[in-house]
Amino acid sequence: MLADMHMHTEYSQDSCAKPDSMAEKSISLGIDAICFTDHIDWDFPEKGLIFDYDPEAYHNEITRVREKYRGRLEVFMGVELGLQPHLAERYRVFLKKYPFDYVIGSIHLINNRDPYYKEAFAEMDDAEAYRSYFEGMLENIKAFRDFDSLGHLDYIVRYGKNRAQDYSYRKFADIIDEILKELIENGKALEVNTAGYRKLGFPNPHPDVIRRYRELGGEMITVGADAHKPSHIGYDFKKVTELLKNCGFSYYTRFRQRKPEFCPI
């Protein structure tokens, strides 16, 4: 089964899951490799939400889990960074200090608001908000390139007033192509995030975006369920295998010590 390269535990404020429970569930599903990617999202603007943790304690805990399940499950240590341009240098310094295997770069804000809250859409329709989000994403990945894979590219569509009704690759092809070309030119992977199946009926990004990434020369695809509890681990991974084949991929990518490994589908 595909490695699940995106999951969260109690080290993320939006999860209560114990690392051991995530590991045990992964083993029961027949997954042979996972990566813990808890949130670092500094300067998060929503009150009461602090996406940060003690990296030394995190490293020690993931090391403990890795040793406990050695031989039954391969455990990687990752991080999901919430990108904002002014944090670029601070993130670069942070990543030099700790031995992460894998870094996801994600954009969780639009105009300094979390789209999870409807106020983010108060002064824009969905199409305007989606374009603003993609423009911010392009700005972010130009400002900060020390990540391995771009997380859930069209994440914002999960929270639009009408969700996918005003969204398609074709409608935003100009700006999405710029994002994809930036990834490819800088050797970055594109994540297939299966949480989208639960929320939208398709993964993030939409299959048309994945196909376009391949058409433009993109070669690295990572896969993650973005699980915040054990029941979401490996969500709809069986669909992903066929999807990737249909988009022109014969392998997917996982990362070890920030280096890509290509795994046959």
C-alpha positions as CSV (number, residue, x, y, z in Angstrom):
1,M,0.0,0.0,0.0
2,L,1.1,3.6,-0.6
3,A,3.1,5.3,2.2
4,D,1.0,7.9,4.0
5,M,3.2,10.9,4.1
6,H,0.8,13.4,5.8
7,M,-0.7,12.8,9.3
8,H,-1.1,14.7,12.5
9,T,-1.0,13.9,16.2
10,E,-1.5,15.7,19.5
11,Y,1.5,17.8,18.7
12,S,-0.8,19.7,16.3
13,Q,-3.5,21.8,18.0
14,D,-6.2,20.4,15.8
15,S,-5.6,16.8,16.7
16,C,-5.8,14.7,19.8
17,A,-4.3,11.5,18.3
18,K,-1.5,9.7,20.1
19,P,1.4,8.8,17.8
20,D,1.2,5.1,18.8
21,S,-2.5,5.0,17.9
22,M,-1.7,6.3,14.4
23,A,1.1,3.8,14.0
24,E,-1.1,0.9,15.1
25,K,-3.8,1.8,12.7
26,S,-1.4,2.1,9.9
27,I,-0.1,-1.4,10.5
28,S,-3.6,-2.8,10.6
29,L,-4.3,-1.3,7.2
30,G,-1.2,-2.8,5.7
31,I,0.7,0.5,5.3
32,D,4.4,-0.1,5.6
33,A,5.6,3.5,5.9
34,I,4.2,6.7,7.4
35,C,5.4,10.2,8.1
36,F,4.3,12.4,11.0
37,T,3.9,15.9,9.7
38,D,2.6,18.0,12.6
39,H,1.9,21.7,12.2
40,I,4.3,24.6,12.5
41,D,2.1,27.6,11.5
42,W,3.7,30.6,13.2
43,D,1.9,33.9,13.4
44,F,-1.4,32.2,12.8
45,P,-3.9,35.0,13.0
46,E,-7.0,33.3,14.5
47,K,-7.4,33.8,18.2
48,G,-6.7,30.9,20.5
49,L,-5.0,28.8,17.8
50,I,-1.3,28.2,18.3
51,F,0.3,25.8,15.8
52,D,3.7,25.2,17.4
53,Y,5.4,22.6,19.5
54,D,8.7,21.8,21.2
55,P,10.8,20.4,18.4
56,E,13.2,18.6,20.8
57,A,10.3,16.8,22.4
58,Y,8.8,16.0,19.0
59,H,12.1,14.6,17.8
60,N,12.4,12.4,20.9
61,E,8.8,11.1,20.5
62,I,9.1,10.3,16.9
63,T,12.4,8.5,17.5
64,R,10.7,6.5,20.3
65,V,7.9,5.5,17.9
66,R,10.3,4.6,15.2
67,E,12.2,2.3,17.4
68,K,9.1,0.7,18.9
69,Y,7.7,-0.3,15.5
70,R,10.9,-1.0,13.8
71,G,10.5,-4.1,11.5
72,R,6.7,-3.6,11.4
73,L,6.4,0.0,10.2
74,E,8.8,2.5,8.8
75,V,8.4,5.9,10.6
76,F,9.5,9.2,9.1
77,M,9.6,12.6,10.9
78,G,8.2,15.5,8.9
79,V,6.6,18.8,9.4
80,E,3.9,20.8,7.7
81,L,4.8,24.5,7.5
82,G,2.1,27.1,7.1
83,L,3.8,29.4,4.7
84,Q,3.7,33.2,4.9
85,P,6.3,35.3,3.1
86,H,7.5,37.1,6.2
87,L,8.3,33.8,7.8
88,A,10.6,32.5,5.1
89,E,14.0,33.2,6.7
90,R,12.7,32.1,10.1
91,Y,11.6,28.8,8.6
92,R,15.0,28.4,6.9
93,V,16.8,28.7,10.2
94,F,14.4,26.3,11.9
95,L,14.8,23.6,9.3
96,K,18.6,23.6,9.6
97,K,18.4,22.7,13.3
98,Y,16.3,19.5,13.2
99,P,16.6,16.3,11.2
100,F,13.3,16.2,9.3
101,D,12.8,13.6,6.6
102,Y,10.1,15.5,4.8
103,V,8.8,19.1,4.7
104,I,5.3,20.0,3.4
105,G,4.8,23.6,2.4
106,S,1.1,24.6,2.8
107,I,-0.9,27.7,2.6
108,H,-3.7,27.8,5.2
109,L,-4.6,31.5,4.9
110,I,-6.2,33.9,2.5
111,N,-5.6,37.6,3.1
112,N,-4.4,36.7,6.6
113,R,-7.6,34.8,7.4
114,D,-8.2,31.1,7.8
115,P,-10.8,30.0,5.1
116,Y,-12.2,27.5,7.5
117,Y,-14.0,30.5,9.0
118,K,-16.7,31.9,6.7
119,E,-15.6,35.5,7.4
120,A,-12.7,34.9,5.0
121,F,-15.3,34.9,2.2
122,A,-17.3,37.8,3.5
123,E,-16.2,40.4,0.9
124,M,-15.5,38.0,-2.0
125,D,-17.3,35.5,-4.1
126,D,-15.7,32.0,-4.4
127,A,-14.0,32.7,-7.7
128,E,-12.4,35.9,-6.3
129,A,-11.3,34.1,-3.1
130,Y,-9.8,31.1,-5.0
131,R,-7.8,33.4,-7.3
132,S,-6.6,35.4,-4.4
133,Y,-5.5,32.2,-2.6
134,F,-3.6,30.9,-5.7
135,E,-1.9,34.3,-6.1
136,G,-0.8,34.2,-2.5
137,M,0.4,30.6,-3.0
138,L,2.6,31.7,-5.9
139,E,4.1,34.5,-3.8
140,N,4.8,32.1,-1.0
141,I,6.6,29.4,-3.0
142,K,8.7,32.1,-4.7
143,A,9.7,33.5,-1.3
144,F,10.4,30.2,0.4
145,R,11.7,27.2,-1.5
146,D,13.0,25.0,1.3
147,F,10.1,22.5,1.3
148,D,9.8,19.2,-0.4
149,S,6.2,19.0,-1.5
150,L,3.4,21.6,-1.9
151,G,0.5,20.6,0.3
152,H,-3.2,20.4,-0.9
153,L,-2.9,22.9,-3.7
154,D,-6.6,23.7,-3.9
155,Y,-7.3,23.4,-0.2
156,I,-9.4,26.6,-0.2
157,V,-12.1,24.9,-2.3
158,R,-13.0,22.8,0.7
159,Y,-14.4,25.9,2.4
160,G,-15.9,28.0,-0.4
161,K,-19.5,29.1,-0.1
162,N,-20.4,26.7,-3.0
163,R,-17.2,24.6,-2.8
164,A,-16.4,23.3,-6.3
165,Q,-19.3,24.9,-8.1
166,D,-17.1,27.9,-9.1
167,Y,-13.9,25.9,-9.4
168,S,-12.1,24.0,-12.1
169,Y,-8.5,23.8,-13.4
170,R,-9.6,25.4,-16.6
171,K,-11.0,28.4,-14.9
172,F,-7.8,29.1,-13.0
173,A,-5.3,27.5,-15.5
174,D,-3.2,30.7,-15.9
175,I,-2.3,31.0,-12.2
176,I,-2.2,27.3,-11.5
177,D,0.2,26.7,-14.4
178,E,2.5,29.3,-12.9
179,I,2.4,27.5,-9.6
180,L,3.1,24.1,-11.2
181,K,6.0,25.5,-13.3
182,E,7.5,27.0,-10.2
183,L,7.4,23.6,-8.5
184,I,8.9,21.8,-11.4
185,E,11.6,24.3,-12.1
186,N,12.7,24.1,-8.5
187,G,12.5,20.3,-8.1
188,K,9.5,20.3,-5.8
189,A,6.9,17.5,-5.4
190,L,3.1,18.0,-5.6
191,E,1.1,16.4,-2.9
192,V,-2.1,14.4,-3.5
193,N,-4.1,14.9,-0.4
194,T,-6.9,12.4,0.0
195,A,-8.8,14.4,2.6
196,G,-10.4,16.1,-0.4
197,Y,-12.3,12.9,-1.2
198,R,-14.0,13.2,2.2
199,K,-14.8,16.9,1.8
200,L,-15.2,17.4,-2.0
201,G,-15.4,14.0,-3.7
202,F,-12.0,14.5,-5.3
203,P,-8.5,14.8,-3.9
204,N,-6.6,18.1,-3.4
205,P,-5.6,19.0,-6.0
206,H,-8.2,18.1,-8.5
207,P,-7.2,15.3,-10.9
208,D,-7.0,17.8,-13.8
209,V,-4.3,19.7,-11.9
210,I,-2.3,16.5,-11.2
211,R,-2.6,15.6,-14.9
212,R,-1.4,19.1,-15.9
213,Y,1.6,18.8,-13.5
214,R,2.7,15.6,-15.3
215,E,2.1,17.2,-18.8
216,L,4.4,20.1,-17.8
217,G,7.1,17.7,-16.8
218,G,6.4,17.2,-13.1
219,E,7.7,13.8,-11.8
220,M,7.4,13.8,-8.0
221,I,4.0,13.1,-6.4
222,T,3.6,12.5,-2.7
223,V,0.5,11.0,-1.1
224,G,-1.1,11.7,2.2
225,A,-4.5,11.4,3.9
226,D,-4.0,14.4,6.1
227,A,-5.3,12.3,9.0
228,H,-6.0,13.9,12.3
229,K,-7.3,10.7,13.8
230,P,-6.6,7.0,13.1
231,S,-9.8,6.4,11.2
232,H,-8.7,8.8,8.4
233,I,-5.3,7.2,7.8
234,G,-4.9,5.9,4.2
235,Y,-8.2,7.3,3.2
236,D,-9.3,6.2,-0.3
237,F,-5.7,5.3,-1.2
238,K,-7.0,2.6,-3.5
239,K,-8.4,5.4,-5.7
240,V,-5.1,7.2,-5.8
241,T,-3.2,4.3,-7.4
242,E,-5.6,4.2,-10.4
243,L,-5.7,8.0,-10.5
244,L,-1.9,8.4,-10.7
245,K,-1.7,5.8,-13.4
246,N,-4.3,7.6,-15.4
247,C,-2.4,10.9,-15.0
248,G,0.8,9.3,-16.4
249,F,2.7,8.2,-13.3
250,S,4.2,4.8,-12.7
251,Y,5.6,5.7,-9.3
252,Y,5.1,8.0,-6.4
253,T,7.6,9.7,-4.1
254,R,8.4,9.6,-0.4
255,F,11.3,11.4,1.3
256,R,14.0,10.2,3.6
257,Q,16.4,12.8,5.1
258,R,15.0,15.3,2.6
259,K,15.9,13.1,-0.3
260,P,13.3,11.7,-2.7
261,E,12.8,8.0,-3.1
262,F,10.7,6.8,-6.0
263,C,8.3,3.9,-5.3
264,P,6.5,1.9,-8.0
265,I,2.8,2.1,-7.9
